[in-house]
């Protein structure tokens, strides 16, 4: 009922032989090129489907590795950019500091006096106590009541000195007053601190004083603390007060007191002040004895004595025994006096 075909072994053998025959024909002849092309079109989707999992896994691996590398590279670049930005900020600060130092040097050249550049160490945070500390002290020759300024104008004066630091009272301190004069007409007055870093007051000018907004106030040189001619402030407000003897006048300091970093400490005298004092070494007892012997020898040695002027002739006529006669005249006077004080016998005693 059921027809039977060739055995499985026979069919396998026929397929093997056919394959060998096709391989030989494909290698030695081009007759099967078209058949190969047609079969490749049919088999291509199968090849793509077979290779797709492997390619997908490889792409995922590559993407993961690339993402990790990109993240690491981005993080590294961000760190480099951060460091570069900090360096740029430092360079900007150094550039500003260089500009300030150049301005200070030019200002010191224009002043023509001995100056010392000092840096601000600390600022007093009390609202009405405008005092700053600098890194130069008595070791560098800084002394009390020494004027301090920057490239724009007067800052204040030294009020306390330590070996390695000093304290400077700003001109806006309520306890500070400075003699000034108006640069336009030479009118003299006193500028006092108001407790605000951007304001000075001139409380002792009458209502009819010749002063205007925009007038430059300079040091008058009165009092001996501040040399004459340093700019102090600019008048910014002038109000007449009819019912009061004095007008209300305020001025803005020339120096930016809330932004200073370096200051100039000025010596107003022409004599240079040494920055370091030489040590004084006391003499030892042996050296002191040697020096004393030298002085005594020079006093007794005629060759080492200085030449004295000759005595006039009238003075040479004096007797040489003046001293002896004086002693002889004194002795008889002294002896009776001594005898007169001896006790004498009194009748009845």
GIWOUR-V509395 format. One record per backbone hydrogen bond with DSSP energy under -1.0 kcal/mol. CO is the residue of the C=O (numbers start at 1). NH is the residue of the N-H. Records with the same first field share a line. If there is no record, write none. Layout:
CO: NH, NH
//
This chain:
7: 11
8: 12
9: 13
10: 14
11: 15
12: 16
13: 17
14: 18
15: 19
16: 20
17: 21
18: 22
19: 23
20: 24
21: 25
22: 26
23: 27
24: 28
25: 29
30: 33
32: 36
33: 37
34: 38
35: 39
36: 40
37: 41
38: 42
39: 43
40: 44
43: 47
44: 48
45: 49
46: 50
47: 51
48: 52
51: 55
52: 56
53: 57
54: 58
55: 59
56: 60
57: 61
58: 62
59: 63
60: 64
61: 65
62: 66
63: 67
64: 68
65: 69
66: 70
67: 71
68: 72
69: 73
70: 74
71: 75
72: 76
73: 77
74: 78
75: 79
76: 80
77: 81
78: 82
79: 83
80: 84
81: 85
82: 86
83: 87
84: 88
85: 89
86: 90
87: 91
88: 92
89: 93
90: 94
91: 95
92: 96
93: 97
94: 98
95: 99
96: 100
97: 101
98: 102
99: 103
100: 104
101: 105
102: 106
103: 107
104: 108
105: 109
106: 110
107: 111
108: 112
114: 267
116: 265
118: 263
119: 135
122: 133
126: 129
129: 131
130: 170
131: 124
132: 168
133: 121, 122
134: 166
137: 140, 142
138: 141
146: 158
147: 266
148: 155, 156
149: 264
153: 150
155: 171
156: 148
157: 169
158: 145
160: 167
162: 138
163: 139
165: 162
166: 134
167: 159, 160
168: 132
169: 157
170: 173
172: 195
173: 176
176: 193
178: 191
179: 220
180: 189
181: 218
182: 186
187: 182
189: 180
191: 178
192: 201
196: 199
199: 194
200: 251
201: 192
205: 247
206: 209
209: 211
212: 215
215: 235
216: 183
217: 232, 233
218: 181
219: 229
230: 219
231: 154
232: 254
233: 217
234: 252
235: 214
237: 250
239: 248
241: 244
248: 239
249: 202
250: 236, 237
251: 200
252: 234
255: 257
256: 259
261: 120
263: 118
264: 149
265: 116
284: 288
285: 289
286: 290
287: 291
288: 292
289: 293
290: 294
291: 295
292: 296
293: 297
294: 298
295: 299
296: 300
297: 301
321: 325
322: 326
323: 327
324: 328
325: 329
326: 330
327: 331
328: 332
330: 334
331: 335
332: 336
334: 338
335: 339
336: 340
339: 342
346: 349
//
